[in-house]
């Protein structure tokens, strides 16, 4: 199709056992005005062959073969060629419930002021096991302050990119950070300031395959936690646009602080002097901490008195005492 309304970007890397289920769930949607872009990121199993095979069965599929560079480079390659006025993402080991796109695209087209639509998802393990459903109440969020207030914490607007449909225009000059696991989280401050309206839908369902142990997001490494530390700094920095959100700002700071502590616990020999300096640089003022309505301010006050270097050492030692 020359001018599809909805572009779907799917990065593919060594997912031979899952890819057919994913692609079939997209092509069987009752909403037909789509293009599916499969980006083969240098797969070494049968995924490359499967991509090409699917392309011969449906003219709506475009396949890009590239050298392996990670999921962010694959998604960026997809962003370079999308044709639709709207775009969305589906990871290759995940899949969609039938009629996910149709009602949500209908809503978007009837409400052109909506820049992003979020629909429900569930953590999928197997057909025989119960799913953990994420289905926030229907809501229309408008204006940067309301959108950021409902997104910075990850609820009800979630960090993940794949249960959302976006206006393609929002992605002008936006790309995923290469080599980072936090590519979803880093987009929060960008789209909070760009989007005029976000609709939380109750229609459709995205099945997230959460138990694939060879998935990059499954690991619990020092690098992962450090990467998320920087992602939360990007979110925290966005609070400068909303000075009245003091309680939220203090709580957001504790989140990035905890992420650094967990990173240090994961690799006790790690050198985190630069990150500790950032903690000191971004520390909320005493006025902000004391005026916060959140109980996190208690330990945060202790940390401010002791200093970040001493506090992190003591806290990691405390956590390790339970192992």
C-alpha positions in Angstrom: 0.0 0.0 0.0 1.4 3.4 -1.0 -0.2 5.5 1.7 -1.2 3.4 4.8 -2.6 5.2 7.7 -0.9 3.1 10.4 2.7 2.0 10.2 3.8 -0.9 12.5 7.5 -1.2 13.3 8.8 -4.6 14.5 12.5 -5.2 15.2 13.6 -8.8 14.6 16.5 -10.6 16.1 16.7 -14.4 16.6 13.0 -14.9 17.4 12.3 -17.8 15.0 10.0 -19.5 17.6 7.8 -16.4 18.1 7.8 -14.5 14.8 5.0 -16.3 13.0 2.6 -15.7 16.0 3.5 -12.0 16.1 3.1 -11.4 12.4 -0.1 -13.4 12.1 -1.6 -11.4 14.9 -0.9 -8.2 13.0 -2.0 -9.3 9.6 -5.3 -10.8 11.0 -6.4 -7.5 12.5 -9.7 -6.3 11.1 -8.1 -2.9 10.5 -6.5 -3.3 7.1 -4.9 0.1 6.3 -1.5 -0.8 7.6 2.1 -1.4 6.7 4.2 -3.8 8.7 7.9 -3.0 8.7 10.1 -6.0 9.8 13.7 -5.0 10.5 15.9 -8.0 10.6 18.7 -6.9 12.9 21.3 -9.5 11.6 19.5 -12.6 12.9 21.6 -15.8 13.0 18.7 -18.2 13.2 15.8 -18.7 10.8 14.2 -15.3 11.5 15.6 -13.6 8.3 14.1 -16.3 6.1 10.8 -16.0 7.9 10.7 -12.3 7.3 11.2 -12.7 3.6 8.7 -15.5 3.4 6.0 -13.3 5.1 6.8 -10.5 2.7 5.8 -12.7 -0.3 2.4 -13.4 1.2 1.3 -9.8 1.9 2.1 -6.6 0.0 1.7 -4.6 3.2 5.0 -6.1 4.6 8.3 -4.4 4.1 11.5 -6.2 5.2 14.8 -4.4 6.0 17.9 -6.5 6.5 20.7 -4.8 8.4 23.8 -5.6 10.4 23.2 -6.4 14.0 23.2 -3.2 16.1 20.6 -3.7 18.8 16.9 -3.0 19.1 17.2 0.7 19.1 19.1 0.8 15.7 16.4 -1.5 14.3 13.6 0.7 15.4 15.5 3.8 14.1 15.8 2.1 10.8 12.0 1.5 10.8 11.4 5.2 11.6 13.4 6.2 8.6 10.9 4.5 6.2 7.5 4.7 7.8 4.7 6.1 5.5 1.7 6.2 7.8 0.2 9.3 9.5 0.3 7.2 12.7 2.8 4.6 13.9 3.0 1.9 16.6 5.4 -0.8 17.6 5.1 -4.5 18.2 8.1 -6.5 19.5 8.6 -9.9 17.6 8.0 -12.2 20.6 4.8 -10.4 21.5 1.4 -10.4 19.8 -2.0 -8.7 19.6 -5.5 -9.7 20.5 -7.9 -9.6 17.5 -9.5 -6.2 16.7 -7.0 -4.2 18.7 -6.3 -1.6 16.0 -9.8 -1.1 14.5 -11.6 0.5 17.5 -8.5 2.5 18.5 -7.8 3.8 15.1 -11.5 4.7 14.7 -11.3 6.8 17.9 -8.1 8.5 16.8 -9.5 9.4 13.4 -12.6 10.8 15.0 -10.6 12.8 17.5 -7.7 14.3 15.5 -6.6 16.4 18.5 -5.4 13.2 20.2 -1.7 12.7 19.6 -1.1 9.4 21.5 -3.5 6.6 22.3 -2.6 4.0 24.9 -4.4 0.7 25.0 -4.3 -2.3 27.6 -1.6 -4.9 27.8 -1.0 -8.0 29.8 2.1 -9.9 30.9 1.9 -13.2 29.0 3.6 -16.3 30.2 1.6 -19.1 28.5 -2.0 -19.9 27.5 -2.3 -22.1 30.6 -1.2 -19.4 33.1 -3.0 -16.4 34.4 -2.1 -13.0 32.9 -1.3 -9.8 34.7 -3.5 -7.3 33.1 -2.7 -3.5 32.8 -6.0 -1.8 32.0 -6.2 1.8 33.5 -9.5 3.6 33.5 -10.5 5.4 30.3 -9.2 9.0 30.4 -8.4 11.9 28.2 -5.3 13.8 29.4 -4.7 17.2 28.0 -1.9 19.8 28.4 1.8 19.2 29.3 1.3 19.4 33.1 -1.6 16.9 33.2 0.2 14.5 30.8 3.5 14.7 32.6 1.8 14.3 36.0 0.2 11.0 34.8 3.3 9.7 33.0 6.4 10.5 35.1 5.6 7.7 37.6 4.8 5.1 34.9 1.1 4.9 35.8 -1.5 5.2 34.4 0.6 6.2 31.4 3.2 3.5 31.1 6.8 3.9 29.9 6.6 1.2 27.3 6.2 2.2 23.7 4.4 -0.8 22.3 0.9 -0.3 23.7 0.5 3.1 22.1 -0.4 4.6 18.8 1.3 7.9 17.9 0.9 10.6 15.4 4.0 10.2 13.3 4.6 14.0 13.4 5.5 13.6 17.1 8.6 11.6 16.1 10.1 14.4 14.0 13.9 14.4 14.9 13.3 11.8 17.6 15.3 8.6 17.7 15.9 5.8 20.1 19.1 5.9 22.2 21.4 3.3 20.7 22.7 0.7 23.1 20.3 1.6 26.0 17.7 -0.5 27.6 15.9 2.6 28.7 14.9 3.7 25.2 11.2 3.8 26.3 11.7 5.7 29.5 13.8 8.4 27.9 10.9 9.3 25.6 8.6 10.4 28.5 9.9 13.9 28.9 10.0 14.5 25.1 6.4 13.4 24.4 5.1 14.9 27.6 6.0 18.3 26.3 5.1 17.6 22.6 1.7 15.9 23.0 -1.4 18.0 23.4 -3.7 15.2 24.3 -3.4 11.5 25.2 -6.3 9.1 25.3 -6.3 6.0 27.5 -8.4 3.4 25.8 -10.0 0.2 27.2 -10.1 -1.4 23.8 -7.7 -4.0 22.4 -4.9 -5.9 24.1 -1.2 -6.3 23.7 0.4 -9.6 24.9 3.9 -8.9 26.3 6.1 -12.0 26.5 7.7 -11.4 29.8 9.5 -14.7 30.5 11.9 -15.0 27.5 15.2 -15.2 29.4 17.4 -14.4 26.3 15.6 -11.0 26.0 17.8 -8.0 26.8 15.2 -6.6 29.1 15.2 -9.7 31.2 18.7 -9.2 32.7 19.4 -7.6 36.1 22.9 -6.3 35.5 24.8 -3.2 36.7 24.7 -1.7 33.2 20.9 -2.1 33.1 20.4 -0.3 36.4 22.9 2.4 35.5 21.1 2.9 32.2 17.8 3.3 34.0 19.4 5.7 36.4 20.2 8.0 33.6 16.7 7.6 32.1 15.2 8.6 35.4 17.5 11.7 35.5 16.0 12.7 32.1 12.5 12.4 33.6 13.6 14.2 36.8 15.1 17.1 34.8 11.7 17.6 33.2 10.3 18.8 36.6 11.9 22.1 36.0 8.9 22.9 33.7 6.5 22.1 36.5 7.8 23.8 39.7 4.5 23.3 41.5 4.9 19.5 41.5 7.1 19.4 44.6 6.0 16.1 46.1 6.2 14.3 42.7 9.7 15.8 42.1 11.0 14.5 45.5 9.6 11.1 44.9 11.0 11.0 41.3 14.4 11.8 42.8 14.2 8.9 45.2 13.6 6.6 42.3 16.8 7.6 40.5 18.7 7.4 43.8 17.4 3.9 44.4 18.3 2.9 40.9 21.9 3.9 41.6 21.9 2.0 44.9 20.6 -1.1 43.2 23.3 -0.8 40.5 26.0 -0.6 43.1 24.6 -3.6 44.9 24.6 -5.6 41.6 28.4 -4.8 41.1 29.9 -3.7 44.5 33.3 -3.1 42.8 31.9 -0.6 40.4 33.1 3.0 40.3 30.2 5.4 40.5 31.9 8.7 41.5 30.4 10.5 38.4 26.9 9.3 39.2 27.3 10.3 42.9 28.2 13.8 41.7 25.0 13.9 39.7 23.0 12.9 42.7 24.5 15.8 44.6 23.9 18.2 41.7 20.2 17.2 41.3 19.4 16.9 45.0 16.1 18.6 46.0 16.5 21.6 48.3 15.7 21.3 52.0 12.5 23.3 51.4 11.4 20.9 48.7 12.1 17.8 50.8 10.4 19.1 53.9 7.4 20.4 52.0 6.9 17.1 50.2 3.9 15.1 51.2 5.6 11.8 50.6 7.1 9.6 53.4 10.2 9.1 51.2 11.5 12.4 52.5 12.6 10.7 55.8 15.4 8.6 54.4 16.2 11.2 51.8 16.8 13.7 54.6 19.2 11.2 56.3 21.0 10.7 52.9 21.4 14.5 52.5 22.9 14.8 55.9 25.4 11.9 55.5 26.3 12.7 51.9 25.6 10.4 49.0 29.0 8.6 49.0 28.6 7.4 52.7 24.9 6.8 52.4 25.2 4.5 49.4 27.9 2.5 51.0 25.9 2.0 54.2 22.7 1.2 52.3 24.3 -1.4 50.1 25.9 -3.0 53.2 22.4 -3.0 54.8 20.9 -4.7 51.7 23.6 -7.3 51.5 23.0 -8.2 55.1 19.8 -9.9 54.0 21.4 -12.1 51.4 
